Each structure stands twice: as structure tokens, then as C-alpha cells.
Amino acid sequence: MIIRYLVVFTAFLYLSACDSGPNFATLCKENPEICEEFTEDSWCKRERIAVGVANVEAKLSPNNDLPKFNQLIAYEGYEKCISHAAKIEHIKLKEKKTRRINNMILARARIEELTQSTKSSEHPRLLYYHWTRELDEQALEKFLALEGTKALETSESQYELATYYIKRDPTKTLQLLFRSLELLEDSTDINDEVFKSLSSIFAKKNKAKQAYIWLKVLSLYDPEDPVLNHNALENYIATHDLDYEFLDQVAEATLNKIESLQFIAPKF
């Protein structure tokens, strides 16, 4: 695990240079496909770097399926970004739109290629991917068969498992979401969708205090999240007559535990 992160971190330093300069020559000499895959554009630099990091990881670990999942997610992120950029008209530089459309088409082709090449993978993250993107029921069956095994004992897989149960078993979903937070190994990997899901489930259970706490955790973690309009918390407090000062303290303490990787899932 440590070696993997060192490799990716090194790759990130190199890839950052694709846009800033110093190590550009070294990077492109050793991995020319990384800097040449997409036509240079001022948009979506972060997403293009993410694609490069994922591609370096896959290149260095050809027999590991997790990097292939990371490639798919990275290409999806880039495709989403460049698709938006391609809609922007340039009066004087219309060739920019053409380049962006070409990059978008290339990203979509890579997603399709990777999707097809990983159809037979047994890796839980790819099984989940093929279920959610391709509606592959066989992949879902294999994914669910791994429940309770070490293969799904990761923060990411516990959340993914929770998305299956969210409309089927809310209580079990809560357990999985809490376990996802408990299994975090890096504070940079926090998935704020967990906070949103927890708040939503508690709200549906008419547990206003718990729902507010997780909504507040979300606001503390990401004040710019679109779920939170400027009156969301105030309206919730007023509607449910909450002692928000105490609940805010609970939310802050909870987020501190999550970010310091000391969160312990409550028992049901």
C-alpha cells in the first residue's frame, strides 16, 4: 500500500509538470502517451492530471485491476469536464471547441475500451462499476456475494454496498455508511456523499437531531456543496425547533474524529 501511494505521488509530481514546466521533458520522455493523449487545452487541467496519474499507476501495475477502476473514474471525470467546456463557443478561436470535442470523443472511446476490457474482472470496485454503469446484474450478484468478506472491508466498498441497500434496508444502510467512515485510511479520501446519505436517512426516519448533525458535518466539511443553499440549515433549525448550538458542537467533534481517522461506528 505504501509503495503504491509513493508511486502515485511521484507520478502526480511529474504530471503537475505537464502544466507547469520543470519536469515536462522527463515525464513525456518516459511516458509520452500521458502528455500527448489529449490536445493541450486550458480547461480541465486537474482532470487531465488525474487521468495521467491513473494511467501511470496502471502502467506500473498491469496485473492489478484496481488501477483500471481508477482509470475509468479519471476518464469519466475528464469527459464530464471537457464535455461542458466543449459547449462554450469561441467567436475568435472556434478551433478550441473542435479540439475539446475531439478530446471528449477520445475520452469516451477510452471509457468504452476500458469498460469492455474489464468485463470479466472479479475486483469488487469493477463489479460495482459494471453494475452501476452497465446495469450488469451478474456483476451485481458477484459484488453482493462478497458481502461480509475482507474484499469489501474498505471505506469505498462499504459505501458502494450502502448504495445498494439504501432503498431496501435503511438501518443496514446506516451501519454500512458508519462503517465506511470507520474504515477510512486517509483523510483526503473522505466521501461527502456519506454525510448526505446519513442526513437523508435520518430525516426520513424523523430523527431531526441526527439529520441536522450530519447536514452540519457536510457544511463544515464543504461549505460550497450545492446541497446547502444559504438558508438550508436555518430552515431546518426553525422547522424542528432544534438546540443548534449543542448539535453544532456534536457535528464539529464528529468531523474532527472522521478527519483524524478516529471515528468509531455506533452500535445498533
C-alpha positions in Angstrom: 0.0 0.0 0.0 2.8 2.4 0.9 4.7 1.7 -2.3 1.5 2.3 -4.3 1.0 5.7 -2.8 4.7 6.6 -3.3 4.4 5.7 -6.9 1.2 7.7 -7.4 2.6 10.6 -5.5 5.7 10.6 -7.7 3.5 10.4 -10.8 1.5 13.4 -9.5 4.6 15.5 -9.2 5.6 14.6 -12.7 2.1 15.2 -14.0 1.8 18.6 -12.4 4.8 19.5 -14.5 2.7 18.8 -17.7 1.1 22.2 -17.0 3.9 24.0 -15.1 7.1 23.0 -16.9 10.1 21.8 -14.9 9.7 18.0 -15.3 7.7 18.1 -18.5 10.5 16.7 -20.7 11.3 13.8 -18.3 7.7 12.9 -17.9 6.9 12.8 -21.6 10.1 11.0 -22.5 9.3 8.2 -20.1 5.5 8.2 -20.6 4.8 10.1 -23.9 1.2 8.9 -24.1 0.4 10.7 -20.8 1.1 14.2 -22.1 0.1 13.6 -25.7 -3.1 11.7 -25.3 -5.3 14.8 -25.3 -4.8 18.0 -27.2 -3.5 20.8 -24.9 -6.2 23.0 -23.6 -6.5 25.5 -20.7 -9.6 23.7 -19.4 -9.8 20.6 -17.2 -6.1 20.6 -16.2 -6.9 18.9 -12.8 -8.9 16.2 -14.6 -6.2 15.6 -17.2 -3.6 15.2 -14.4 -5.9 12.7 -12.7 -6.1 10.7 -15.9 -2.3 10.8 -16.2 -1.9 9.6 -12.6 -4.3 6.7 -13.2 -2.5 5.8 -16.4 0.9 5.7 -14.7 -0.5 3.6 -11.9 -2.0 1.1 -14.4 1.2 1.1 -16.4 3.3 0.2 -13.3 0.8 -2.4 -12.1 -0.5 -4.1 -15.2 -1.8 -7.2 -13.3 -3.7 -5.2 -10.7 -7.4 -4.4 -11.5 -7.8 -1.5 -9.1 -5.8 0.9 -11.3 -8.1 0.1 -14.1 -11.0 1.2 -12.0 -9.1 4.3 -11.2 -8.6 4.9 -14.9 -12.3 4.6 -15.6 -13.2 7.1 -12.8 -10.5 9.5 -14.0 -11.6 9.4 -17.6 -15.2 9.9 -16.6 -14.2 13.0 -14.6 -12.3 14.4 -17.6 -15.1 13.6 -20.0 -17.6 15.3 -17.9 -15.4 18.4 -17.6 -14.4 18.6 -21.2 -18.0 18.0 -22.4 -19.0 21.1 -20.5 -16.0 23.0 -22.0 -16.9 21.9 -25.5 -20.3 23.6 -25.3 -18.6 27.0 -24.9 -18.4 28.9 -28.2 -15.3 30.9 -29.1 -16.0 33.7 -31.5 -12.4 34.2 -32.5 -10.9 30.8 -31.6 -13.5 28.3 -32.7 -10.8 25.7 -33.2 -10.7 25.4 -29.4 -14.2 23.9 -29.5 -13.1 21.5 -32.1 -10.1 20.4 -30.0 -12.3 20.0 -27.0 -14.9 17.9 -28.9 -12.1 15.7 -30.2 -10.8 15.3 -26.6 -14.3 14.4 -25.4 -14.7 11.8 -28.1 -11.3 10.3 -27.3 -12.1 10.2 -23.5 -15.4 8.4 -24.3 -13.6 5.9 -26.5 -11.1 5.2 -23.7 -14.0 4.7 -21.2 -15.6 2.2 -23.6 -12.3 0.4 -24.2 -11.7 0.1 -20.5 -15.2 -1.0 -19.8 -15.0 -3.8 -22.3 -11.6 -4.9 -21.2 -12.7 -5.2 -17.5 -16.0 -7.1 -18.0 -14.6 -10.3 -16.7 -12.8 -8.7 -13.7 -13.7 -10.1 -10.2 -12.4 -7.0 -8.4 -15.2 -5.6 -6.2 -14.8 -2.0 -7.4 -15.1 -3.0 -11.0 -18.0 -5.3 -10.3 -19.7 -2.3 -8.7 -18.7 -0.1 -11.7 -20.2 -2.5 -14.2 -23.4 -2.8 -12.2 -23.9 0.9 -11.8 -22.8 1.9 -15.3 -23.8 -1.1 -17.4 -26.7 -2.4 -15.3 -24.8 -5.7 -15.3 -26.9 -8.0 -13.0 -24.2 -10.7 -13.0 -21.7 -8.2 -11.7 -24.1 -7.2 -9.0 -24.6 -10.8 -7.9 -20.8 -11.3 -7.7 -20.4 -8.0 -5.8 -23.2 -8.9 -3.2 -21.7 -12.4 -2.8 -18.6 -10.7 -1.4 -20.5 -9.0 1.4 -19.1 -9.9 4.8 -15.7 -10.8 3.3 -12.4 -9.0 3.6 -12.7 -7.9 -0.1 -15.4 -5.4 0.9 -13.8 -4.2 4.1 -12.7 -0.9 2.7 -14.3 2.5 3.1 -15.1 2.7 -0.6 -16.7 -0.7 -0.8 -18.8 -0.2 2.3 -20.2 3.0 0.8 -20.9 1.2 -2.5 -22.6 -1.6 -0.7 -24.7 1.0 1.1 -26.0 2.4 -2.2 -27.5 -1.0 -2.9 -29.3 -1.2 0.4 -30.4 2.4 0.7 -33.9 1.7 -0.8 -34.1 -1.8 0.7 -32.9 -1.6 4.3 -32.3 1.9 5.7 -31.0 0.5 9.1 -28.4 -1.7 7.4 -27.5 1.2 5.1 -26.8 3.3 8.2 -24.5 0.6 9.5 -22.6 0.4 6.2 -22.2 4.2 6.0 -20.9 4.4 9.5 -18.5 1.5 8.8 -17.3 3.4 5.7 -16.3 6.3 7.8 -14.7 4.0 10.4 -12.6 2.3 7.7 -11.1 5.5 6.3 -7.3 5.2 5.9 -6.6 8.7 4.6 -8.5 12.0 5.4 -8.1 13.0 1.7 -10.4 10.1 0.7 -13.5 11.4 2.6 -16.6 10.9 0.5 -19.1 13.6 1.4 -21.9 11.6 -0.2 -21.8 9.6 3.1 -22.8 12.7 5.0 -25.6 13.5 2.6 -26.9 9.9 2.8 -26.8 9.8 6.6 -28.7 13.1 6.8 -31.3 11.9 4.3 -31.9 8.6 6.0 -32.2 10.1 9.5 -34.6 12.8 8.1 -36.8 10.0 6.6 -36.8 8.3 10.0 -38.0 11.6 11.6 -34.8 11.8 13.6 -34.3 15.5 13.2 -31.4 15.9 15.5 -29.3 13.3 13.8 -30.3 14.5 10.4 -29.2 18.1 11.3 -25.9 16.9 12.8 -24.9 15.2 9.5 -26.1 18.2 7.5 -23.9 20.4 9.7 -21.0 18.0 9.2 -21.4 18.4 5.5 -21.5 22.2 5.8 -18.3 22.2 7.9 -16.5 19.8 5.5 -17.7 21.5 2.3 -19.4 24.9 2.8 -19.8 25.2 -1.0 -21.7 22.0 -1.5 -24.8 22.6 -3.7 -27.0 20.7 -1.3 -26.6 23.5 1.1 -28.3 26.7 0.0 -27.7 29.7 2.2 -30.9 29.0 4.2 -30.8 25.2 4.4 -29.5 24.9 8.0 -31.5 27.8 9.3 -34.7 26.5 7.9 -34.1 23.0 9.3 -33.4 24.5 12.8 -36.6 26.6 12.6 -38.8 23.8 11.3 -37.7 21.3 14.0 -37.1 23.8 16.9 -33.6 22.4 17.4 -31.0 23.4 20.1 -28.5 24.0 17.3 -25.6 25.3 19.5 -25.2 21.9 21.2 -25.8 20.0 17.9 -23.2 22.1 16.2 -20.7 21.1 18.8 -21.5 17.5 18.2 -21.1 17.9 14.5 -17.8 19.6 14.8 -16.5 16.9 17.2 -17.8 14.2 14.8 -16.0 15.7 11.8 -12.8 16.1 13.8 -12.9 12.3 14.6 -13.5 11.5 11.0 -10.7 13.7 9.7 -8.3 12.3 12.3 -9.3 8.7 11.3 -10.6 8.1 14.9 -14.3 7.7 14.1 -16.0 4.7 15.7 -19.2 3.4 14.2 -22.1 3.4 16.7 -23.6 0.0 17.6 -27.2 -0.8 16.6 
